[in-house]
Amino acid sequence: MRTLSGTWHWLIDPAHWAGDDGIRHRLEQHLVLTAVCLLISCVIALPVALVLGHLGRGGALAVNISNVGRAVPTFAVLVLLLLTPIGTWGEGPTVVALVLFAVPPLLTNAYVGMREVDRSVVRAARGMGMTGGQTLFHVELPLALPMVLNGVRIAAVQLVATATIAALAGGGGLGRIITAGFNLASTPQVVAGAVLVALFALIVEGIFEAVERLAPRGTRGPR
């Protein structure tokens, strides 16, 4: 109870919300890092998944290769990158490690969504004279959109939770609150940082759920 009380008082202290080390600034850094990594991951993974899903070739190999990133701890990737020339790029090692972590769910869900599109619908589109590009963007992609969005949601939530490793490489974000708490031997601050990360992840999850509920019924993802 003492820890919970101390955590609550730490969170409501106005001094902990202001300044470069305050919650507000660290939250902004965490949000920017998450958004940048998610955008880069989508740019890398989604075109590959959509094209391979449309062609029906090479997708399984690409998914298996991307899933290798799940077998290697993100922290281990970050440490290895810090020992390479990439380690001199500021936030570069953190971004690369997080992107490698976010690509597998994006690639897997998008590819599976494309391959689960009813083949008779695709054949009908081609029979109507649609080109490959028209079939991809006007038939397959709209039908695969629920799985694509599901992959984006999973990647976003995972990035929010994992972006705390940026603090270990000297970066910003909510992870700095946790590491500072360890350095000060302040259990309430460590717990407060963990609570903030968890709440941020839940908010991101809630935003995607709200978008899904507001979307047309035909584009709602699996639950």
FENSUL-V70930 format. One record per backbone hydrogen bond with DSSP energy under -0.5 kcal/mol. NH is the residue of the N-H (numbers start at 1). CO is the residue of the C=O. If there is no record, write none. Layout:
nh=[NH/NH]
co=[CO/CO]
This chain:
nh=[5/6/7/8/9/10/11/12/13/13/14/16/17/18/22/23/24/26/27/28/29/30/31/32/33/34/35/36/37/38/39/40/41/42/43/44/45/46/47/48/49/50/51/52/53/54/55/56/57/62/63/64/65/66/67/68/69/70/71/71/72/73/77/78/79/80/81/82/83/83/84/87/87/88/89/91/92/95/96/97/98/99/100/101/102/103/104/106/107/108/109/110/111/112/113/114/115/116/117/121/122/123/124/125/126/127/128/129/130/135/136/137/138/139/140/141/143/144/145/147/148/149/150/151/152/153/154/155/156/157/158/159/160/161/162/163/165/166/167/168/169/169/170/171/176/177/178/179/180/181/182/183/184/185/186/187/190/191/192/193/194/195/196/197/198/199/200/201/202/203/204/205/206/207/208/209/210/211/212/213/214/215/219/220]
co=[1/2/3/4/5/6/7/8/9/10/12/13/14/14/19/16/17/22/23/24/25/26/27/28/29/30/31/32/33/34/35/36/37/38/39/40/41/42/42/44/45/46/47/48/49/50/51/52/52/58/59/60/61/62/63/65/66/67/67/68/68/71/73/74/75/76/77/78/79/80/81/81/84/85/86/89/89/91/92/93/94/95/96/97/98/99/100/102/103/104/105/106/107/108/109/110/111/112/114/118/118/119/120/121/122/123/124/126/125/131/132/133/134/135/135/136/139/140/141/144/144/145/146/147/148/149/150/151/152/153/154/155/156/157/158/159/162/163/164/165/165/166/167/166/173/174/174/175/176/177/178/179/180/182/181/185/186/187/188/189/190/191/192/193/194/195/196/197/198/199/200/201/202/203/204/205/206/207/208/209/210/211/216/217]
